[in-house]
Amino acid sequence: MKNIGSAFNLLMRTLPIVGVRLGVMLLFWVAALIYLAITGGIALLIGQAVDWLGFIIFIIAVIGIAPLYNLAYRYVFYMIKAAHIAVMAELLKNNSLPEGTGQLAWGKQKVQERFGEMNVMFVVDEMVNAVVHAFTRTVYNIATWLPGDTAEQIVSIVNRVIMYATNYIDEAILARSFWVESDNPWANARDGVVLYAMVWKRMLIPAIWLMVLSLGTALGAFLILAAPVGLIVGVINAKLAGWAIIFALVLGWFIKAAVGDALAVAAILITYKEETESLAPDPQMAQKLDNMSDKFRELTARARDAVGFGNKPAEQEPPQTPLPGESPTA
């Protein structure tokens, strides 16, 4: 697809931080295996006395991985991803980073400069993602051209695919905060969403193809790693060899999250920048979003409240869309 070559080159230029992302994911995978081994052993011992209780304990332990992952994502994985977005945005804007700086440290510093703290960027990301989903659901509903009620399940599946694909778009919108000279992250995000709404038709299909490409990374990693993981697990305990498929699938998914998603984000950043850099946010589109999404209205309110958020003088900020109910300035 368009820009995939440029995205791959951009990814290669950020290999240090890609390596950090992959290494942290692999560490979490190993930690998850150790956690399952310990909890599985405890469940086995309890199961020798009460079969059903041991089974329930093990199921609870497996389910418990999800909140542990969410915790790690919130405070570790997201920090690295945010720094990676800042680095890629800088390379797209100025084609280089300052000499003698590590990519992860430089990216974290940029996030702090633009958002004040990592938690602010996380909250902005969540709100942008909600607005993008709300807008996409409204303007793109394949039920309008599929006949009858028999296609309802197909409609649901395809719409879920589309919603999943838009998860990359919010990161492109966040990258805009590193391109514009403004210290108001809420206004940057708000205008970035408006720009996406103006070009969504040219963004959505690439996002879907990038999602497929990223999932292909997970599948490829699984096919390559299934045999060695199965061999290692089988040597430790032959009875656990069947679990090797699950372990390899999880490992493949982590590799997808570290590498496949990074490539997809690089491509969507390039596409978003090309499609929007010559545009100004349209007040009419902003009004439509305001009527469509409460999260967009919250972004607007926070943008208004955050005036003077940073230290740059106001005259350095680019023109922004008038807030609903306000008149455009001359």
C-alpha angles and dihedrals in degrees: 000000000000116000095008091118092049090046091053091051090049090050091051090053089057097047094128092062092038087056090052091050092049093045093051091048091051091049090053090049091053091046090051090052091051090047091051091046092053096043091042090054091050091048090050092053092048090044091059087065100033115015099197094046093054090050093050092048091052093048090050089050092052092048089048091067090074097063090042089054091047090052092049091047093050096051106023116015095044092050090056092045091050091051089049091053090051092050094048091046091053092049090050092049104039102009093231146054126228113278119261098019128122113236096231095048092044092048092050090050091052091050090053091049094051102034104023092231139010092253091063091054090049092053092046089050092052092050094046091049090052092051093047091051093047092049094045092048089052100047099034116051114146090196087083092071103029111090125232133351096285091082093057094107092048089050091052093049095047093046090051089052090051092049091050091050092055090063088087094054096067089059091055089051090051090050088063088072088067093049101050124065097237133115096204104096093182093055091045090053093045093052090043091057090049090053091050090051089053094054102025094125090061092045105045102064093049089049091054093049090048090052089054090048092050092049088049087059089057092048093047092049090049093051092049097043102037095084099047093042090049091050093050094047091045091054091052094047124349091206090063095052091101089059088061090083091057092044091050092048091052091047090050090051092051090050088050090052092050102039111010094048091045090056091047091050091049090054095046091048090055092047094047093049092049093047098045110028093091094044133089120212111268114232091210091056089047089055091051090052090047090056092044106047134037088201089059089052088051090051088052092050093048091047089056093046093047096059105137091021092144137031102257115109115256094243090068092062118097120244109277133201112276110256114247111279093022129104121238112259119241 
